[in-house]
């Protein structure tokens, strides 16, 4: 099983919306991953806790795939491309790790 973890630091305001509004839009798009991308077994976005250091990232996307081929399929899927285009327009920073979970 492959875990795909992506952390994002978002702009305070982008695309005419607040950070909070953009987090909700990111969640809405990511909520469609498992129904629209056949290789995506699970997907969620978690938000950094209030009261933690400002240097922390704002959100993390967590996705699960059966194998590397499934992850590769996801990366080119139109729903993921939509997410990528949106998040690129509202983020300051992106960090990613893919690993094989036991």
N, C-alpha and C positions, 0 to 999 in steps of 0.2 A: 504494500500500500504506500502511496506517495502522498506526503503532506506538502502543500504549497502555502507558504506563509508570506504575506506581503504587508509591510508596515508603511504607513503614509503620514507625513506631516502636511496638514492642509493650510491653505491661505486663510486668513481671517475672513476675507470676503472675496468671492470670485463668481463670475458669470451672473452678477447682480444678486447673489444670494449670500447669506451668512454661512459660516462654517457649519453650524448646526443643520441648516437646511441642506447643505451639500452632503453632509453625512447621511441624512435621510434619503437623498436621491441615490447615493452610492448603495445604501442598503436595499433600496427598491430594485435596482438593476441586479445586484448580486443575489437577491431572493429568487430570481428567475433561472439562475445557473442550473440547478438540479432538474428543473422541468424542461429546460430548453437545450441543455448540453448533455448528451447521453452519457458521456464518460465522467461527468462530475457527480460523485457520490454524496458529497455534503459541501455546503458553503454557508459561511456566515461572516458578518462583520461585527467585531467587538470594538468598543470605544474605551479609550483610556479613562481611568477613574478620576473624578474631581479630587483636588487636593494633592495630586502627585506632581513631581517636578515638571515645569514647563518645557524642559528639554525632551521629555517623553514624546513619542509619536502620538498622533491623535486617534488613529484607527488601525486595525489589523484585519485583513482579509484572510480567512482560513478556509482552504478547500482540500478535499480528499479525492484521490484518483486511485484506481486499481493498479495502474502501472504508468511508466513514462510515456508510452504511446498515448494514453488517455490524456495526460497533461499536455502533450504536444497538440492533440486534437482541439482541446479547450482553448489554447492560446490563439488559434486561428478562427475560432467560431465567432460568428457575427455578434452574439450576445456579449462575449468577452471583449471583442473589439469595441463595442459600444461602451462598455464599462471603462476600458482603457482610455478611450478618447475623452470621456467625461472626466475621469479622475486625473488625467494629465493636465486638464485645463484648470483644475482647482487645487492641485498639490504643489508643495514646495519641494518635497523630498520623497523618495521611494527607496525602500530596502526590501530585498526578497531572499528567501531561502527555500529550496526544495529538498526534502530528505525522505529517505525510505524508512517508514515506521514499521515496527515489528507487530 
